[in-house]
Amino acid sequence: MFVTESVGQRKDGSIVQRRMAGLAIRDDLGRLSHYVLVHRDITERKRAAAELAHTNEKLLQYSHELQDAKYRAEMATRAKSDSWLA
């Protein structure tokens, strides 16, 4: 059995991503009789996975920005407190 993915083009020109699984069928003597192939359109799944990865990257960036802003706010508060003590 094999499983592979490929990219193709539909009749309308749009791109389609497929996952294919195949199996060689043999007769009682072990000779190749025929193949069974199953094609599945995974275009939407691939698009959703790419969108999720992009969203995760943005969330990670926002998290770093928030951590930086928190640190700067804490430093400003500390500096303000230190100036009152002096």
DOLO-572505 format. One line per field, with one value per residue (C-alpha): z, x, y; residue number from 1. Coordinates in pm, whole numbers, m for minus. Layout:
BEGIN
c3	(Z, ...)
c1	(X, ...)
c2	(Y, ...)
i	(NUM, ...)
***
This chain:
BEGIN
c3	(0, m67, 29, m144, m197, m519, m656, m977, m1174, m1223, m1559, m1446, m1383, m1003, m802, m623, m365, m345, m118, m295, m144, m358, m315, m554, m572, m651, m760, m587, m758, m641, m983, m1006, m1091, m1062, m853, m632, m602, m386, m445, m185, m231, 62, m74, 200, 475, 349, 326, 682, 813, 648, 791, 1138, 1117, 1015, 1302, 1548, 1426, 1479, 1828, 1919, 1795, 1998, 2305, 2273, 2227, 2538, 2743, 2628, 2711, 3055, 3122, 3014, 3234, 3533, 3476, 3451, 3774, 3946, 3822, 3940, 4284, 4309, 4228, 4518, 4757, 4658)
c1	(0, 114, m15, 89, m29, m32, m136, m332, m556, m930, m1100, m1201, m834, m850, m589, m681, m478, m535, m438, m411, m393, m320, m299, m170, m402, m242, m392, m344, m7, 118, 93, m25, m394, m488, m456, m709, m665, m862, m839, m957, m978, m790, m779, m1002, m817, m481, m621, m758, m427, m234, m478, m446, m65, m79, m316, m87, 210, 15, m93, 266, 374, 98, 200, 560, 440, 221, 507, 729, 464, 412, 785, 810, 510, 665, 995, 815, 624, 947, 1123, 830, 840, 1216, 1182, 939, 1186, 1475)
c2	(0, 352, 695, 1015, 1370, 1567, 1903, 1929, 2157, 2122, 2173, 2522, 2608, 2607, 2419, 2096, 1909, 1535, 1252, 919, 574, 271, m101, m366, m667, m1002, m1331, m1668, m1712, m1372, m1212, m855, m857, m490, m175, m7, 370, 610, 984, 1233, 1611, 1767, 2123, 2267, 2081, 2214, 2568, 2547, 2411, 2696, 2952, 2798, 2807, 3175, 3255, 3073, 3278, 3600, 3491, 3410, 3753, 3923, 3722, 3843, 4202, 4177, 4031, 4317, 4577, 4421, 4430, 4795, 4886, 4710, 4891, 5226, 5155, 5056, 5370, 5583, 5417, 5464, 5836, 5884, 5724, 5948)
i	(1, 2, 3, 4, 5, 6, 7, 8, 9, 10, 11, 12, 13, 14, 15, 16, 17, 18, 19, 20, 21, 22, 23, 24, 25, 26, 27, 28, 29, 30, 31, 32, 33, 34, 35, 36, 37, 38, 39, 40, 41, 42, 43, 44, 45, 46, 47, 48, 49, 50, 51, 52, 53, 54, 55, 56, 57, 58, 59, 60, 61, 62, 63, 64, 65, 66, 67, 68, 69, 70, 71, 72, 73, 74, 75, 76, 77, 78, 79, 80, 81, 82, 83, 84, 85, 86)
***
